[in-house]
Amino acid sequence: MCTTRGRSAVGSPRAQRAEGKSTMPRGAGEPDAIIVVPDEVMTAVNKRAGGTITCAQCFEIAERAGVTRRVVGEAANRAKVRIVRCQLGCFD
């Protein structure tokens, strides 16, 4: 942690929190963050899904729609579609 004799260094996460600034990007770790999912993304997730969708398919949908992967993940959550074959090994 960056401190200067007990005081927070300028720009440190501690100093940013003290100023009311978030140290995480919006949506990261914020359970009440609202994620807007465009209709075209919901449609694409529902089309490919038979209850499951692969991680690679999610990446493709995000790229084609010009949205973040998090938005596609939220669409899958809302559609109750399970992500399989995760490229990070998070979901089996």
N, C-alpha and C positions, 0 to 999 in steps of 0.2 A: 504494500500500500504506500502510496506517495504522500508523505506528510512533511511539513516543515515545522519542527519544534512544536508538535501537537496541533498545528493548524493544517487543514487540508490544502494540498497543492492545487493551484488553479488548473482546471480541466480534469482533475481526478474524478473517478466515479463518485466518491464521497462528496466532493464539492458540487458536482452536478446535481446530486440528490438534494443537497442543502438548498440549491437554487430552484428546486422544483422541476428539474429537467430529468427525463428518463435516460438511463444509461443503456437501455435495450431498444432495439427497433420496435416499432408498433407491432403488436401481435405476438411478439416473442415473450412468452411467460405471462401474458396478460389475459386471464381467463375471460374478462369482460370485453375484450377487444372485438369490435364489430368488423367482420370481413365481408365485403360486398362480393357476391358471386354473380357474374353476368349470366344471363339466360343461356347464351351459346355454350358456356362451360358446363352448366348443369345438363344441357341436352347432350353434349359430347360424352360426359361421364355416364349418363344413363344409357346411351346408345351402345357403348362398348361393354357395359356391365351386364353380367349375368349373375350379379351378386358379388363379383370380384373384378378387379382391374389391376393390371401390372403397373409397377413403378415406371417402366419405360413408356407405357401408354399415357400415364399422368404427365410425364415430362413433355411428351409430344403435344398433348392438349394445351399445356401451358405455353409452349413455344408458339404454336399456331394461333392461339387466342391473344397472345401478347400480355399474359398475366403471370404472376409469380406461381411457383409450384405450391405455395401455401394456399393459394386461392383454390387450386384444383383439389388439394387435400381436404379443404373445407367442403367443397362440392361433394366429394366422396363421403364425407361424414354425414352431411345432410341427407344424401340419397341412401345412406346405410349400406354403402358399397365397401367391401373389404379390399384393401390394397395388398397384393401378393407379389412375390418375387422382388422384394425390395432390393434396390441396388446398394443400399447401405447395410443391409442385414437386420434392419429394425423390425420388419414384419415378415413372418414366414408363411 
